[in-house]
Amino acid sequence: MKHIYLLALLSLCINLKAQNFHMIEDMNKATDSYPTSINSNNYNYTFSKPFSVTNGLGYFVADDGIHGKELWMTDGSEDGTKLVKDITPGTASSSIWDIVECNDRLFFTILNSANSYDLWVSDKTDAGTYSIKNLDRIAGLTVLKNEVYFITNAELWKTDGTQQGTVMIANFNTEKYSWRNPIYIIGLKNSVFVCNFYGIWQFDEKYSGRLIMSDKYHYPRQLIEGPGESIFFVASDNENNISDQVLWVANLTTGETRIAPGMHDGYPSYTPMVAKDGILYFAGSSSKQNPASSALYKYDMTLKTGTKLIKNYTTFGQLDDISISGDDIYYIVGFLQGENASHNQLWKYQGSNQVVSLIKDSSHISALIGINNQLYFTEPSDQNHFSLWRSDGTPTGSVFIKDFSYHLHGGTGFCMLNGSIIFSALGIDRSIGMELWKTDGTTNGTVILKDINQTTTGSSYSACLTAYKNNLFFVDSNLSYIRNGTSIVKRLDKVAALSLNESDSMVVLNKQLFFFGIDRSTGKSGLMKSDGTNTGTVIIKEFPDNSREVKWISSGNNLIYFYTYNGQNNPSYLWRSDGTTDGTFIIKTNTEDLGYYSLNLVNRLTAGKYFYFIKYGSRGDQLWQTDGTAAGTKRVKNNFPDGNENARYLCELNGLLYFSARNGNSRALWKTNGTEEGTVIINDKVRNVTMLSRAGNKIFFSAYDEINSQQPGLAVSDGTESGTRIIFRNINIMESYVRQDVNGVFCFFADDGNSGTELWRSDGTEEGTYMLNDATPGPGPSTSLRQTIWNKTQATVAHGKLYLVINKKLWITDGTREGTHEVQDTNLANATIAGDFRAVGNQIYFSANTYQYGTELYTGTVDVPLLPLYIFNGTGDFDDPANWLNNQMPPQDVPGGVEVVIDPVGNGECILNVPLNLKGGKLTVKQGAKLFIR
């Protein structure tokens, strides 16, 4: 048989098919316009609402599928909802910020492609909408009489809507203003007030930068009108050394500023305050330093009674979203810990009789707005739906209105416009995408106001791409898969798979697929295994209500490892599983910040007989190992220099683990076999070792040495002291970009100081280290996809070639200059490659974005060298690569000169579950082999 194995390694180098990339399927056919609020720079604490409403018109941003995201307006009717102007022509979108109305004209800003701001004015017609000024920054548009004031980086400007009438009126980068830039602007009492770190400055017809006394406080903000000539604000108290928020009052007639009288209790938090009938309501606590928003207070702005505690919710409660409806104050209390942990409660305070009452207890209440003595809010009805509610302020008077498939937009929720409440949402049937809705407070009166986008479709955001049985499995709303070589998406309707915020949320072990999900037939959730069918998908360990707390899952040495985290100050666990219920159990408790520091795959892997991971400890990041038992789960080495290894960048070579860890004041290259004595520094002459990667039989990394201690270089190691050295100096390797083994060659992104960041290669020698392609000529850098905990598959290797992203386009390299180029394919001409690469057989899969279809899955057939011999030596399906020698599967059309041998292991069988066409080729079934045709 030895000669057969050798033959399997030979290649005829025949190209079967050329690349032909295409979108697999428009998996999300909903047409979304995404009506959203105008962006706010929050220079005046006017936090974003869904729409800016003035004089009976609402303004928002939407995408009609033709013009990109642009400025729209509505009067609450379908015919009255229309595009104001296509500011950035074509399908490109405009970045619109801070909109106000003054003298029946709109003023707003656009963040342009040069990263500066343009001030625009509009009479609400296409022709009457134009730019009047460009500045580095424009923020905090504030109306005062017939003019609009705004802040740039260090200046206060005003405009009357003309170029000549747009002028600077104050430069805060001067001695008068203590050399401090503005941080806050608001219009109150016929004046504009501008705050910087040291004071409040008043601007109006009488004053041009009048200082409201500032030596007692720092960082003023949240200005609000009081009775008469008073204003209230929040700032620090310098005299009493209170570093956080204290309530202050200023008399605009005398200019006197003091801490609000009667502030003996209650220090405001950052939750915005509200005022009604001379009473100021705020969230805060009794703490003078860093107050939380754990209690509701009120303050008599007539200065008669001072502060009064309304209700304290202990340190576990956090008040948010204080709203006024009719004569009452409504607010949400979110509980982070304690018996009500992860719950939001809706409360009401009746000022007339000073009664506090609980209206509704829910998992997540949000989007409060009070209209016509009615309160509107949302809450989740289940994991995939949100409900719209209306309340008269009593538990029995809280009425369900309608279910939606997606959270009503904006967090703060709704706006009132000409008798209707306007919001954006995704309907329950999803036949129409995220669009503009309105409600009169009844179920029948809750309808789509206008279907703005009827052209382009939304993104599917497929995640967790995993190769299994020669199919691509992934997570959308279900566990789905694509049979290799086809563009047909099939779904396991029984399962709702849960993404764990990283690309490797599914793992394959012993021909089974493992992931966390929900069994829709029972509603139970937990660790599941699947053979790729509905009937073969079962829960092996149930985690009621805790599946979302599973942070990562990995496989190694015939075991599954995963980590569960139940929130701050709650236990966290490291688990192992052999694929059975009895074999799934905890091996380490209270793993501290293991979830955060091990989210990155380079910080957990298998080497030899151990699974290694990084665990955060009191002395830094510690290297741990496990053999799948509680006793075998331990720190690798206890006596690191200074007791703090700060381990990083795990890498495997020849059964040993290589990593970077501290050695005094530097980082050294270490290796370990899993024993205390076998954990050693390889070469202490290379220092500040980072970014370990394996290519061929070498470890590549960034390091310094004694020759050049100021600039990093590319280093290589074969695991010995003499074989560890810097091979290329003065080059900065990009940590978050691709670092990949391609045919034993190390491909990586680096900056040599001349060409910017570009794609390089190295074979471990100086002469074999060079830039592959200057994709962005000159010193400017090229861009690629950055590796994050959510996107680790920003490239893939298929049949000796690396597929990756450069400057948002698909590139290919075989490790040579001649073989490095952009992929030319008409189907990708208008696509931005988004990553999530995965190779399955002779196909590669990735996500790409187009304006027409959003982000969807794409595939292409890669060039595959044809072998003379393919041997089926496993058992099971014909199209499972694991059943073939060296995972090399034959093509469906077998040409002349190619032989396919069926020789299942032991008493195994071969199930021919895909077409096999002999076109001059040969099929040999070994004596006694079992071949079944499905």
MIBABA-318555 format. One record per residue (C-alpha): residue in three letters; x, y, z. Coordinates in steps of 0.5 Angstrom, whole numbers, plus 500, padded with zeros to 3 digits. Layout:
! MIBABA-318555
ALAXYZ/...
***
This chain:
! MIBABA-318555
MET500500500/LYS506505501/HIS506506493/ILE499508493/TYR500513499/LEU506516495/LEU502517489/ALA496520492/LEU501526493/LEU503527486/SER499532482/LEU498533475/CYS496540476/ILE490540471/ASN486546472/LEU478544473/LYS475550473/ALA476558473/GLN474562478/ASN467564478/PHE464568484/HIS457570485/MET452571491/ILE449565493/GLU442567495/ASP439574497/MET437571504/ASN434577506/LYS429580501/ALA426585506/THR427592503/ASP429596509/SER429604509/TYR432604516/PRO429611518/THR433614523/SER434620527/ILE439625525/ASN446624528/SER447629534/ASN454631537/ASN451631544/TYR454638545/ASN447640548/TYR445634552/THR439633546/PHE440626546/SER438623539/LYS430622538/PRO427618532/PHE426625528/SER427632529/VAL420635529/THR419643528/ASN413646525/GLY409640524/LEU414637520/GLY419631522/TYR426630519/PHE430624519/VAL435620515/ALA432614510/ASP435610504/ASP430609499/GLY434604495/ILE436609490/HIS439615493/GLY443612499/LYS441615506/GLU439622505/LEU435627509/TRP427626508/MET421629511/THR414627513/ASP408631516/GLY405624518/SER402622511/GLU404618506/ASP404623501/GLY407628505/THR413623506/LYS418625501/LEU426626500/VAL428633501/LYS435632497/ASP439627494/ILE445631497/THR451626495/PRO448624488/GLY447617486/THR447611491/ALA452614496/SER450616503/SER450623506/SER452623514/ILE448628516/TRP448631523/ASP445636528/ILE439639524/VAL435645527/GLU429650524/CYS430657524/ASN426662520/ASP422657516/ARG429654514/LEU433648516/PHE440648518/PHE444642518/THR451639517/ILE454634513/LEU460630515/ASN464630508/SER469625505/ALA475630507/ASN472629514/SER471636515/TYR464639516/ASP459643511/LEU454647514/TRP447647510/VAL441651509/SER434649506/ASP428651504/LYS425644504/THR426644496/ASP431641492/ALA433647489/GLY433651496/THR438646499/TYR445648499/SER452649503/ILE454655506/LYS460654510/ASN466648511/LEU469648517/ASP473643521/ARG468641526/ILE461644526/ALA456642532/GLY451643537/LEU446648532/THR442652537/VAL437657535/LEU437664538/LYS431669535/ASN433669527/GLU440666528/VAL443659529/TYR449659533/PHE454653533/ILE461650536/THR467649532/ASN473646535/ALA475652539/GLU470657536/LEU463660537/TRP460662530/LYS453664528/THR449664522/ASP443667519/GLY443662513/THR448666508/GLN455666507/GLN457673509/GLY452672515/THR456666517/VAL461669522/MET466667528/ILE464671534/ALA468668540/ASN475664540/PHE475660546/ASN483658545/THR485665548/GLU486668555/LYS479670556/TYR476663556/SER482660560/TRP485657553/ARG479651554/ASN475649548/PRO467649548/ILE464643551/TYR457645551/ILE452649548/ILE444651549/GLY439656548/LEU436659554/LYS432665556/ASN433669550/SER441667551/VAL446662548/PHE450659554/VAL457656552/CYS461652557/ASN468650557/PHE471646563/TYR472653567/GLY466656566/ILE459658563/TRP459664558/GLN453668556/PHE452671549/ASP446675547/GLU444682544/LYS447685551/TYR453680553/SER458678548/GLY462673552/ARG459674559/LEU462670564/ILE458667569/MET462666576/SER467660575/ASP472659580/LYS468655585/TYR466649580/HIS469645574/TYR466642568/PRO459645568/ARG453642564/GLN446640563/LEU443647564/ILE436648565/GLU431654566/GLY429656573/PRO424661575/GLY425668574/GLU432670572/SER435663574/ILE438657571/PHE440651574/PHE446646572/VAL451641574/ALA458641575/SER464639580/ASP465643587/ASN472645588/GLU471648594/ASN469642598/ASN473637593/ILE467634590/SER470631584/ASP463629581/GLN456632580/VAL453637584/LEU447642583/TRP448649582/VAL444655581/ALA446662577/ASN442668578/LEU443672571/THR441679574/THR446679579/GLY451674576/GLU451670583/THR453663582/ARG452658588/ILE451651590/ALA443650590/PRO441651597/GLY438645601/MET443640597/HIS444636603/ASP442630600/GLY442627592/TYR448628587/PRO445628580/SER448623575/TYR449623568/THR442621567/PRO438628564/MET434632568/VAL427634567/ALA423640570/LYS416641571/ASP412647575/GLY418649578/ILE420642580/LEU427639578/TYR427631577/PHE433628577/ALA437621578/GLY442621583/SER445618590/SER447620596/SER454619594/LYS459625594/GLN464622589/ASN462619583/PRO454618584/ALA450613581/SER443614578/SER440609584/ALA435614587/LEU430619584/TYR430626587/LYS426632586/TYR429639588/ASP424646589/MET427651584/THR424656588/LEU429655593/LYS424654598/THR425647600/GLY431644597/THR432637595/LYS427631597/LEU428624596/ILE423621592/LYS425613592/ASN431610593/TYR433603589/THR439601592/THR446601589/PHE443595584/GLY438600581/GLN440604575/LEU435610573/ASP434612566/ASP429615561/ILE426620566/SER419623562/ILE414627563/SER406625561/GLY401629564/ASP402631571/ASP406625572/ILE413623572/TYR415616569/TYR422613569/ILE425606568/VAL429603573/GLY434597571/PHE437592576/LEU444590574/GLN444585580/GLY440582586/GLU433579586/ASN431583580/ALA437582576/SER437583568/HIS430586569/ASN427593568/GLN421596571/LEU417602569/TRP415607575/LYS411613576/TYR411619581/GLN405623582/GLY407629584/SER400631586/ASN399626592/GLN407624592/VAL405617591/VAL410612587/SER408606584/LEU410600580/ILE407600573/LYS410594570/ASP416589571/SER419587565/SER426584562/HIS427590558/ILE423596558/SER425602553/ALA423608549/LEU419612554/ILE414618551/GLY409621554/ILE403624549/ASN396626551/ASN396623558/GLN398617555/LEU405613556/TYR408609550/PHE414604551/THR416598548/GLU418591551/PRO421584548/SER415579548/ASP420574546/GLN427573544/ASN426575537/HIS420580538/PHE418587541/SER412590543/LEU409597543/TRP405598549/ARG400604552/SER399606559/ASP395611563/GLY399610569/THR396604572/PRO398597572/THR391595569/GLY391601564/SER397598561/VAL395596554/PHE399592549/ILE398595542/LYS402591537/ASP408586536/PHE414587532/SER420583529/TYR425588531/HIS426593536/LEU422600535/HIS428604533/GLY432609537/GLY432607544/THR428613546/GLY423611541/PHE417615538/CYS415622537/MET409626536/LEU407629529/ASN400632527/GLY396627532/SER400621531/ILE406617534/ILE411616529/PHE417611529/SER421606525/ALA420598526/LEU420592522/GLY413588522/ILE412581525/ASP411578518/ARG418581515/SER415582508/ILE416589508/GLY423591512/MET425597517/GLU420602515/LEU416608517/TRP410607522/LYS405611526/THR400609531/ASP394612534/GLY394608540/THR390602538/THR392596534/ASN388597528/GLY391604528/THR398602528/VAL400602521/ILE406603516/LEU406610514/LYS410609508/ASP414604505/ILE420608503/ASN425603500/GLN422598495/THR428597491/THR434594495/THR434589500/GLY437588507/SER443584509/SER443577512/TYR449577516/SER451570516/ALA456568522/CYS460562524/LEU461559518/THR464552519/ALA466547514/TYR462540516/LYS461534511/ASN463538505/ASN458543507/LEU458550509/PHE454551516/PHE453558518/VAL448561523/ASP443566521/SER436566525/ASN437558524/LEU442553523/SER443553516/TYR448550511/ILE450550503/ARG451543500/ASN458544497/GLY458546489/THR451548489/SER448555491/ILE442552495/VAL441554502/LYS437549507/ARG435550514/LEU435546520/ASP428549522/LYS428545529/VAL434549531/ALA435557533/ALA443557533/LEU446562538/SER452566535/LEU457567541/ASN460574538/GLU466570534/SER467567528/ASP468560531/SER462559535/MET461552532/VAL466546532/VAL467539529/LEU469533533/ASN468526531/LYS464527525/GLN459531529/LEU458539529/PHE457542536/PHE454549538/PHE450553542/GLY442553540/ILE435553542/ASP431547540/ARG425550537/SER420544539/THR422544546/GLY424551547/LYS430548551/SER437551550/GLY444549551/LEU450545548/MET447541542/LYS451536537/SER448535530/ASP450530524/GLY447536519/THR439533520/ASN434536524/THR433529527/GLY440528528/THR440535532/VAL440534540/ILE441538546/ILE447534550/LYS447539556/GLU441544557/PHE443551560/PRO436554562/ASP436562560/ASN444562560/SER446560553/ARG447567551/GLU452567557/VAL457562553/LYS463566551/TRP467561547/ILE467554544/SER473550542/SER475543541/GLY482539542/ASN484532544/ASN477529542/LEU474534547/ILE470540547/TYR472546551/PHE467552553/TYR467558558/THR460561561/TYR460567564/ASN454570568/GLY456577569/GLN460581574/ASN461578581/ASN457572579/PRO461565578/SER464563571/TYR466556569/LEU471552564/TRP467546562/ARG469540558/SER465535554/ASP466529550/GLY459529546/THR455526551/THR451529557/ASP455525562/GLY461527559/THR460535560/PHE462538566/ILE465543569/ILE473543570/LYS474550573/THR470555577/ASN471562578/THR476563572/GLU475571573/ASP476574566/LEU478568562/GLY472570557/TYR475576555/TYR482575555/SER481568551/LEU476571546/ASN481571541/LEU483565538/VAL491566538/ASN490566546/ARG487559546/LEU489552542/THR491545543/ALA499543543/GLY501536544/LYS496533550/TYR494539553/PHE489545551/TYR492551553/PHE489558554/ILE490565558/LYS487566564/TYR487573568/GLY490573575/SER492578580/ARG499578577/GLY497579570/ASP495574564/GLN497567566/LEU498561561/TRP494555563/GLN493548561/THR488542561/ASP487535560/GLY480535561/THR480534568/ALA479538574/ALA486536577/GLY489537570/THR487544569/LYS492548572/ARG497554571/VAL503552566/LYS509555570/ASN508558577/ASN515561578/PHE515566572/PRO520572573/ASP517577578/GLY511572578/ASN507575572/GLU508572565/ASN503576562/ALA503571557/ARG500572550/TYR500570542/LEU500562543/CYS503558537/GLU504550536/LEU510547533/ASN511540533/GLY507538539/LEU510544543/LEU507551545/TYR510557543/PHE508564547/SER511570549/ALA511572556/ARG515577560/ASN522576562/GLY524582567/ASN522588563/SER522585556/ARG518580553/ALA521573551/LEU520567546/TRP518561551/LYS516554549/THR513549554/ASN511541553/GLY506542559/THR511541565/GLU514546570/GLU521544568/GLY519544560/THR517551560/VAL523555558/ILE526561554/ILE529559548/ASN533565546/ASP534571551/LYS537575546/VAL531577542/ARG526581546/ASN519585546/VAL517578542/THR510579540/MET505576534/LEU507569534/SER505565527/ARG507559525/ALA509557517/GLY512551515/ASN516548520/LYS518555523/ILE515560528/PHE515567526/PHE514573530/SER516581531/ALA522582536/TYR528587537/ASP535585539/GLU541588542/ILE543590535/ASN537595534/SER533596540/GLN529602537/GLN526599531/PRO522592531/GLY524586526/LEU522580523/ALA524574527/VAL524566526/SER525560530/ASP526553529/GLY525552537/THR532552538/GLU537558541/SER541558535/GLY535557530/THR532563533/ARG534570530/ILE532576527/ILE532576519/PHE529582517/ARG530589520/ASN526595521/ILE519593519/ASN513594523/ILE508588523/MET501589523/GLU498585529/SER491585527/TYR492584520/VAL493577516/ARG498573518/GLN498566515/ASP502560512/VAL501559505/ASN505553502/GLY510554508/VAL511561507/PHE509566512/CYS505572509/PHE503578513/PHE502585513/ALA508590515/ASP510597514/ASP518598512/GLY517606513/ASN517607505/SER511603502/GLY506604508/THR502598510/GLU503592505/LEU502585504/TRP509581505/ARG512574505/SER518571508/ASP521564507/GLY525565514/THR531568510/GLU533575509/GLU533574501/GLY526571502/THR523576505/TYR520582501/MET514585499/LEU509582495/ASN505587492/ASP505595493/ALA497595492/THR497602494/PRO503605491/GLY507610494/PRO508611502/GLY500611503/PRO498604507/SER493599504/THR488596508/SER485589510/LEU480586515/ARG482587522/GLN482581526/THR477582532/ILE474577537/TRP468578532/ASN471577525/LYS477572526/THR476569519/GLN479575515/ALA482570510/THR483563508/VAL487558505/ALA485554499/HIS489549495/GLY495553496/LYS493560495/LEU491565500/TYR484569499/LEU484575503/VAL482583503/ILE486589500/ASN483595500/LYS476592500/LYS477588494/LEU478580494/TRP486578493/ILE489572492/THR497570493/ASP501563493/GLY506567496/THR510569490/ARG510576487/GLU507573480/GLY502570484/THR499576488/HIS494580484/GLU487582485/VAL481577483/GLN478580477/ASP471578477/THR465582474/ASN460579479/LEU465583485/ALA466589481/ASN461593485/ALA462589492/THR466591498/ILE469584501/ALA466584508/GLY470578510/ASP468571514/PHE472567509/ARG471559509/ALA474554505/VAL470548503/GLY473543498/ASN474547492/GLN469552494/ILE471559498/TYR465563501/PHE466570504/SER461575506/ALA461581501/ASN456588501/THR453591495/TYR448597495/GLN443592491/TYR443586496/GLY446589503/THR451584506/GLU450577503/LEU454570502/TYR458569496/THR462563493/GLY467561488/THR470555485/VAL478555486/ASP483552482/VAL484545484/PRO490541482/LEU488534479/LEU491528483/PRO492521479/LEU489517485/TYR483519490/ILE482514496/PHE476513500/ASN479510507/GLY474512512/THR466511513/GLY460514512/ASP458519506/PHE462520500/ASP462528500/ASP465528507/PRO473530506/ALA474527513/ASN473520509/TRP478521504/LEU486520504/ASN489527506/ASN482530506/GLN483530498/MET476529495/PRO475527487/PRO471532482/GLN464530481/ASP467529473/VAL472524473/PRO477525467/GLY482520464/GLY488518468/VAL484519474/GLU482513479/VAL478513485/VAL479508490/ILE473506495/ASP477502501/PRO473504507/VAL476503514/GLY475496518/ASN467494517/GLY466501514/GLU462503508/CYS461508503/ILE455512502/LEU455515495/ASN450521496/VAL452526491/PRO453524483/LEU460521481/ASN461521473/LEU466517470/LYS468521464/GLY474517462/GLY476516469/LYS476509473/LEU472507479/THR475501483/VAL471498489/LYS476494493/GLN474487495/GLY469487501/ALA468494501/LYS461496502/LEU458501497/PHE451504498/ILE448509493/ARG443514496/
***
